[in-house]
Amino acid sequence: MEKIEKWENRLKEVIVSPKENDLLDLIVTGKIDKEKIENITRDLNFSEVPYNNLLLLSCIGYNSNWKFFPKDAVSMLKGIHKYYQVYNVMYIPWFVQELNKIREENIDVMVCDESAMCLYYDMNFPRDLNFFSVMVRKKDLSKVLDLLVKDESEIDEKNKLTNLVIKSSLFEDDIKDDEKAWKRAIKYNFQGIDIYIPKEEDMFASYIEKLSQNLLLTISVEKRLRGFYDCFCIYKNSKNFDKKIVLNRLNKSKYVSRVHMVLSIFAKLFPNTFTDKEINESFKSDKKYYETLKNTVIYGEKLNKYKTFLNSPYRKILPVHAFRSMNLFFKEWKYIRPELKLRNENVTKWKWFLKSKGFYNSKKMNKK
């Protein structure tokens, strides 16, 4: 157990940098710490820091009236904050129109993922929202695609603007757990439209699963810290958070070792949430978990060194280092890659494309 705890602490250091740790501490506690603010804003490079991290920092600035913030950072953070406030609101009318089309057919629709955070769980903080995400029951998926997708030009327009993701599963195609999620879901009236929002436990579990699948990839890094903070928001805002529902769901995950890792990191970032005892009683800390954890840490540390190298003066010998990095990538990837599997979001995009080319037939899909 001591070995596992040691590797979990190392993984936390790989996933969350000291500056990001200070950022989380400031926004969670609400206390203004001069030393931490100076540490975060020192040598702040706006082109390298993920926008979601900058948005969290801008929220701390507004809440503290920009106390201890350097003047050059204040104007940039205010601009980013305002831009994403407008950006998030700008496509709401379009999204309402799409929701109306679904509801007019008496089809239940659940707004999920970051869209649910934006519209329900965490409305005060702007975010880098690249798409709206909705879920319908599996039997309604073909009908919804017929309603919303007319031709190829419409697909291009949606992908460029907001990209509406339509899926039929919240939990890796687990129909039984999806039905439970529908029964527990919160009914919510959004701009005169009756929709559903996943209940706190289901929302939390789906977020942890999503974080676990691509923990070290570049796409995930952009939203990783915000993902952990979103999980904390969901947990904090729940009056009667049932940990058993979450732990039972995560135990069924196909990626159980990675889910175990992510939940352990979350518990270390936010100590008053899940205890080590609760996690250890629900998950097996066996040899398989130890090996997965160890290899993920080793790969992550090497990846971080490579990123540091890219920002160093020695990057002139990049071709040689890139070759070594790719060699490492293929050696270690087997330990952390998710199973190759078309997720519902990608299936939806392919159906849009096939429909536009005349290959997709909803009647045939219904027969199947």
C-alpha angles and dihedrals in degrees: 000000000000090000091051092048090050092053092044090054089050091050090052089054090050094049100039120038121214090256091051089048090054090047092054092046092052096049096042097046095036089217119136109230114185094200094051094046091050090048093052096044096042110112090352109187108198093195093058104039115085111253092236089059090049090050091053088049091049090053090054088050094053092045092051095040087245093293112175092004116131113245095238091055095047097065093047094047092047090052094049091047093051093044094055092043088059093038093055093048096042096076097039093097090053091048091049089052091053092047090051091055090055096044093048086066090053091246117149113236129194120201107215146168116024092345089064090049091051096046102035123001103042109014097152098064120070115223141190093262109181098175145002116247126205134172129210131178115277093247090057098046097092092047092050091051089052090051098048104033117065107156144344095270090059090053092053091048093050093046092051096045112034110328109223109222114206118191138167100210135056094187116044095287094307100151096187093054091043091056090050088050091053091051093049095041121124116244109227133179109220114186091330095315121113109227138157129243121198112256116253095260094049092044091050094048093048090050093051090049091050093049091050097055100065103014099153102029122112094243090055094046090062091061103019100102091043088051092056091046091049089054089053091049091052091048095045095048094051116098096199107020108185107211092185092066090052096045093046091051095046091049089063093054119122087223095051097150093052091044088052090052094049094047090050091052090048090052090051093048093047106030099186095061117065120009125220089243093056092049095045092049091053101041132046113242090202134146092276092055092046092051093046091048094047095048092045090054093047092049092046094050092050090047091052090050089052091052089050089050091053089059093047130091088250092072088102087086089054097129092061093044093045090055091052091046093052090049089054090045094058093043096051101030093086090068098055110022118112118238110279101257137147106242120210093256091059093042088055092053091049091050089053090052095044091047091053089053093049096250099106115084116181093198091058090048091052091052090055 
